[in-house]
Amino acid sequence: MMKNMTIVSLVFVLFVLSLSQEVHAGPLAYGICQTGCNDLAVSCYAAAGFTFGTVTGGTGIPAVLVGCNASLGTCMAACVAAGAGPTP
C-alpha cells in the first residue's frame, strides 16, 4: 500500500511540474559561463608558461598569474547574471 502511495505522489508532483509555462535554464547557462572562464584562465596560465591548478597562492607567485586570477574572478562574477536570469 505504501508503494502505491509513493507512486501516486510522484505522478502528482510530475503532473504539477508539467504545468509550468516557462523554462529556467539559468543554472545551465551559469555552468557554461564558468567553463568558458576556466578555459580563459587555462589559456592565460599557458601563455605565461605555467599549468593552471599547479601553482599555490602566496607572495612568490608571478604578477602575471595574479592578473590571470583576477581576470578569472571578474569573469566568474559576471556569470552570476547568466545564472540568475531565466532563459526561455
C-alpha positions in Angstrom: 0.0 0.0 0.0 2.8 2.4 0.8 4.4 1.8 -2.5 1.2 2.8 -4.3 1.0 6.0 -2.3 4.6 6.8 -3.3 3.9 6.3 -7.0 0.7 8.3 -6.8 2.6 11.1 -5.0 5.3 11.0 -7.7 2.8 11.1 -10.5 1.1 14.1 -8.9 4.3 16.0 -8.4 5.4 15.4 -12.0 1.9 16.5 -13.2 2.1 19.8 -11.3 5.6 20.4 -12.6 4.5 19.8 -16.2 2.1 22.7 -15.9 5.0 25.2 -15.9 4.8 27.6 -18.8 8.4 28.8 -18.7 11.7 27.0 -18.6 14.5 28.4 -16.5 17.9 27.3 -17.8 19.9 29.7 -15.6 22.0 27.0 -13.9 22.9 25.5 -17.2 23.9 28.9 -18.6 25.9 29.6 -15.4 27.8 26.3 -15.8 28.6 27.1 -19.4 29.8 30.5 -18.5 32.1 29.2 -15.7 33.5 26.7 -18.1 34.4 29.5 -20.5 36.0 31.4 -17.7 38.1 28.4 -16.7 39.2 27.9 -20.4 40.4 31.5 -20.5 42.3 31.1 -17.2 44.0 27.9 -18.5 45.0 29.8 -21.7 46.3 32.7 -19.6 48.4 30.4 -17.5 49.7 28.6 -20.5 50.7 31.8 -22.2 52.7 32.6 -19.0 54.4 29.2 -19.1 52.5 27.7 -16.2 50.0 24.9 -15.7 46.6 26.0 -14.3 46.0 24.4 -10.9 49.6 23.6 -10.0 50.6 27.0 -8.6 49.8 27.7 -5.0 49.0 31.2 -3.9 51.4 33.2 -1.9 53.8 36.1 -2.1 56.1 34.3 -4.6 53.8 33.9 -7.5 54.5 36.0 -10.6 52.4 39.1 -11.2 51.1 37.7 -14.5 49.4 34.9 -12.6 47.9 37.4 -10.2 46.4 39.1 -13.3 45.1 35.7 -14.6 43.5 35.0 -11.2 41.9 38.5 -11.0 40.5 38.1 -14.5 39.1 34.7 -13.6 37.4 36.1 -10.6 35.9 39.0 -12.6 34.7 36.6 -15.3 33.1 34.3 -12.8 31.4 37.2 -11.0 29.9 38.2 -14.4 28.5 34.7 -14.7 26.1 35.4 -11.8 23.9 37.3 -14.3 23.8 34.3 -16.6 22.8 32.1 -13.7 20.2 34.4 -12.1 18.3 35.3 -15.3 15.7 33.0 -16.8 16.5 31.5 -20.2 13.3 30.7 -22.1 
